[in-house]
C-alpha cells in the first residue's frame, strides 16, 4: 500500500532517556521544596503580628491613598 508497518520494538535509548527525565524531575521537586521553605522562612521573618481589633475600637486611618475631589471646581 505504499507504507511499511512500524515494528513494535523498544529502543534502549528511549528507556534510558525516560528514566533520566524521571530522576531529574525528582531532583527538581526536592530543590523546589527546599527553596519554597527558605522563601517562606524569610518572608515570615519580615512579618509582624497584626493588631487585634474589636467592634467599637477607635483607630487612626491614613488618607494617603485616597483621591479627594473638591466640589464646585
C-alpha positions in Angstrom: 0.0 0.0 0.0 3.0 2.3 -0.1 3.9 2.2 3.5 5.6 -0.2 5.8 4.1 -1.3 9.1 6.1 0.1 12.1 7.7 -2.5 14.1 6.9 -2.6 17.8 10.4 -2.5 19.2 11.6 -0.9 22.3 14.5 1.4 21.9 17.1 1.1 24.6 18.0 4.8 24.4 14.4 5.9 24.9 14.1 3.8 28.1 17.3 5.4 29.5 16.1 8.8 28.5 12.7 8.5 30.3 14.4 7.1 33.4 16.8 10.0 33.5 14.0 12.5 33.0 12.1 10.9 35.9 15.3 11.2 38.1 15.7 14.9 37.1 12.0 15.6 38.0 12.5 14.1 41.5 15.7 16.2 42.0 13.9 19.3 40.8 11.0 18.7 43.2 13.4 18.4 46.1 15.1 21.6 45.2 11.9 23.5 44.7 10.5 22.3 48.0 13.7 23.5 49.7 13.5 26.9 48.0 9.9 27.2 49.0 10.7 26.5 52.7 13.5 29.1 52.6 11.4 31.8 51.0 8.6 31.2 53.5 11.0 31.4 56.4 12.5 34.7 55.0 9.0 36.2 54.4 7.8 35.2 57.9 10.8 37.0 59.5 9.6 40.3 57.9 6.0 39.9 59.1 4.8 41.2 62.3 1.9 40.3 64.5 -1.3 42.1 63.5 -3.3 44.1 65.9 -6.5 42.5 67.1 -9.3 45.0 66.9 -12.8 44.6 68.4 -16.0 46.3 67.4 -16.0 49.8 68.9 -12.2 50.2 69.0 -11.1 53.6 67.7 -8.3 53.6 65.2 -6.4 56.2 63.1 -6.6 55.8 59.3 -4.2 57.0 56.7 -5.6 59.1 53.8 -2.5 58.9 51.7 -4.1 56.6 49.1 -7.5 58.3 48.9 -8.3 60.5 46.0 -10.0 63.7 47.1 -12.4 65.7 44.9 -13.1 69.3 45.7 -16.7 70.2 44.8 -17.5 73.4 42.9 -14.3 73.5 40.9 
